[in-house]
Structure formats: structure tokens, C-alpha cells
Amino acid sequence: LVNAYYKRCYEMSIARSEKYEGNFIEYSYKKENKDNVEIKSLIFLEWNKYKEECFERKVYVPFDKPFPEIKENQMVTYFTQGNFLVSYEIQEKGE
């Protein structure tokens, strides 16, 4: 599992990340396995402009790492690669 974790980190460093924006809903402490890395999830509510409806997006964090400190309903801009969190920024109200 250690090799899988470092492989994922390497892939994140060279691959293109995707930018998203959503309202934070909750933390999911359920241990899952994604690409041989044990993960937990952040759950965001996003707007799909093509379907004109909201949907939930799970963003993965390695299970042994702490969750980012995000409060419920905060608007967050975040970058992912393969749904793994790369970076995030909490938006101030009015932005």
C-alpha cells in the first residue's frame, strides 16, 4: 500500500488537475480503497450547468491524513486529480 500511495502522489505531480467549485456538505470517515490507496471522502454539492441540477461529488483524501478544516455549507474552490484532493481554497462570502 505504501508504494501505491507514492505512485498516486507521483501521478498527481505530473498529471493535469481539474478545478471545481461546490458547497461543502460533510466528511465521510468510511474507509474505502481507491487505486490501492486507503481513502476517506469530503462530500461537496455542485451545480451542473448542462443538466441544470445539483449533484454530490466525493473528493478523496488519504485515510491516514487529516481532513481539511472546512465548515458545513462553505463554498470551496478545489483542484482534484482522479478525484483525489490536490489543493483547495475556501471562498469568502460575496466572492
C-alpha positions as CSV (number, residue, x, y, z in Angstrom):
1,L,0.0,0.0,0.0
2,V,2.9,2.4,0.6
3,N,4.1,2.0,-3.0
4,A,0.5,2.7,-4.2
5,Y,0.3,5.8,-2.1
6,Y,3.6,7.2,-3.5
7,K,2.6,6.2,-7.0
8,R,-0.6,8.2,-6.6
9,C,1.4,11.2,-5.3
10,Y,3.8,11.0,-8.3
11,E,0.8,10.8,-10.7
12,M,-0.7,13.9,-9.1
13,S,2.5,15.8,-9.5
14,I,2.7,15.2,-13.3
15,A,-1.0,15.0,-14.3
16,R,-3.4,17.7,-15.1
17,S,-5.8,18.6,-12.3
18,E,-9.4,19.6,-12.6
19,K,-10.9,22.7,-11.0
20,Y,-14.3,22.6,-9.3
21,E,-16.4,24.7,-7.0
22,G,-19.0,23.5,-4.6
23,N,-20.6,23.8,-1.2
24,F,-19.1,21.5,1.4
25,I,-21.7,19.1,2.9
26,E,-19.9,16.6,5.1
27,Y,-16.9,14.4,5.9
28,S,-17.2,10.7,5.3
29,Y,-14.9,8.7,7.6
30,K,-15.8,5.4,5.9
31,K,-12.6,3.7,4.9
32,E,-12.6,2.8,1.2
33,N,-9.9,1.7,-1.3
34,K,-9.3,3.7,-4.5
35,D,-6.4,2.7,-6.8
36,N,-4.8,0.7,-3.9
37,V,-4.8,3.7,-1.6
38,E,-7.0,3.7,1.6
39,I,-9.1,6.8,1.5
40,K,-11.9,8.8,3.2
41,S,-14.0,11.4,1.5
42,L,-15.1,15.0,1.5
43,I,-18.6,15.5,0.0
44,F,-19.5,18.6,-1.9
45,L,-22.7,19.8,-3.6
46,E,-22.0,21.1,-7.1
47,W,-24.1,22.7,-9.8
48,N,-24.2,21.1,-13.2
49,K,-24.8,23.9,-15.7
50,Y,-25.6,21.4,-18.5
51,K,-28.2,19.4,-16.6
52,E,-29.3,22.4,-14.5
53,E,-29.3,20.5,-11.3
54,C,-27.1,19.9,-8.2
55,F,-25.2,16.7,-7.6
56,E,-22.9,15.3,-4.8
57,R,-19.2,14.9,-5.6
58,K,-16.9,12.7,-3.4
59,V,-13.4,14.1,-3.2
60,Y,-10.8,11.6,-1.8
61,V,-8.3,12.2,1.0
62,P,-5.7,9.5,2.1
63,F,-7.2,7.8,5.1
64,D,-4.1,8.5,7.3
65,K,-4.1,12.3,6.5
66,P,-6.3,14.8,8.4
67,F,-9.3,16.3,6.7
68,P,-9.0,20.0,5.7
69,E,-10.8,22.2,8.2
70,I,-13.9,23.2,6.2
71,K,-17.2,24.2,7.8
72,E,-20.6,22.9,6.6
73,N,-22.0,24.9,3.7
74,Q,-18.8,26.8,3.0
75,M,-18.2,27.5,-0.7
76,V,-14.9,25.9,-1.7
77,T,-12.8,26.0,-4.9
78,Y,-10.8,22.8,-5.2
79,F,-8.5,21.0,-7.6
80,T,-8.5,17.2,-7.9
81,Q,-6.7,14.7,-10.0
82,G,-8.6,11.4,-10.3
83,N,-11.0,12.7,-7.6
84,F,-8.0,13.0,-5.1
85,L,-7.8,16.4,-3.5
86,V,-4.8,18.3,-4.7
87,S,-5.5,21.8,-3.2
88,Y,-8.4,23.9,-2.1
89,E,-9.4,27.5,-1.2
90,I,-12.4,28.4,1.0
91,Q,-14.3,31.3,-0.7
92,E,-15.2,34.3,1.4
93,K,-18.8,35.3,1.3
94,G,-19.6,37.7,-1.5
95,E,-16.9,36.4,-3.9
